[in-house]
Amino acid sequence: MFIKTQLILLALISVVFSQTDEEESFLFVTKETVNRFIVQDKELTIKYALYNSGPTTIFNVNLQDTHSYPSDKYELLVGTLTPKWERINAGVNLTHVVVLKPKQSGISNSSHAIVTYQKSEKNTDSQKTYSSEIGDVYIMTSREYDRRFSSHIIDWVLFTAMASPCIVFPFFLWFKSKSKYELLVMKDKQTKKAQ
């Protein structure tokens, strides 16, 4: 029992002394679309989330994602695809949002963003990390989106107008024959009373 306690104490001491104050931070970066459907000539929102996972502040953080959204295929409405931050403190989440408008329909590849940063102010070595990828996305045309998801009011009005004769005409025939039958029954009752 005494030896076991000494071994546990020795293990704890070695863990405490093996930790250094020079632990480095690492930056996690995710990239995602906020939109459920991506439509040509409609707004597309991209959200970047950066998380400093370490115990120290990181400096000179640069995100670069112009290769995923070239200006000939996307119009930049809000934000920038090359944001810069002076520092991100330890354990801090940071969110950056960009609003784009796709100019073309079809399949588009949205690859990873590249993020560079320095692990300390003294260390001028630049570290590089990559965000998650969205991958291939399908950009619908406005016409296709409207055909699939609009309310189709005009279609329902036309359907009702075309279906009405199929319902109204038989009802009119039934009502006319019912009226004739009721008139015959009334005459028949009157003739029986008169006799």
Buried (B, 14 or more C-beta within 10 A) or exposed (E): EEEEEEEEEEEEEEEEEEEEEEEBBBBBBEBBBEEEBBBBBBBBBBEBBBBBEBEBBBBBBBBBBBEBBEEEBBBBEEBEBEBEBEBBEEEEEBEBEBBBBBBEBEEBEBBBBBBBBBBBEEEEEEBEBEBBEBEEBEBBBEEBBEEEEEEEEEEEEEEEEEEEEEEEEEEEEEEEEEEEEEEEEEEEEEEEEEE
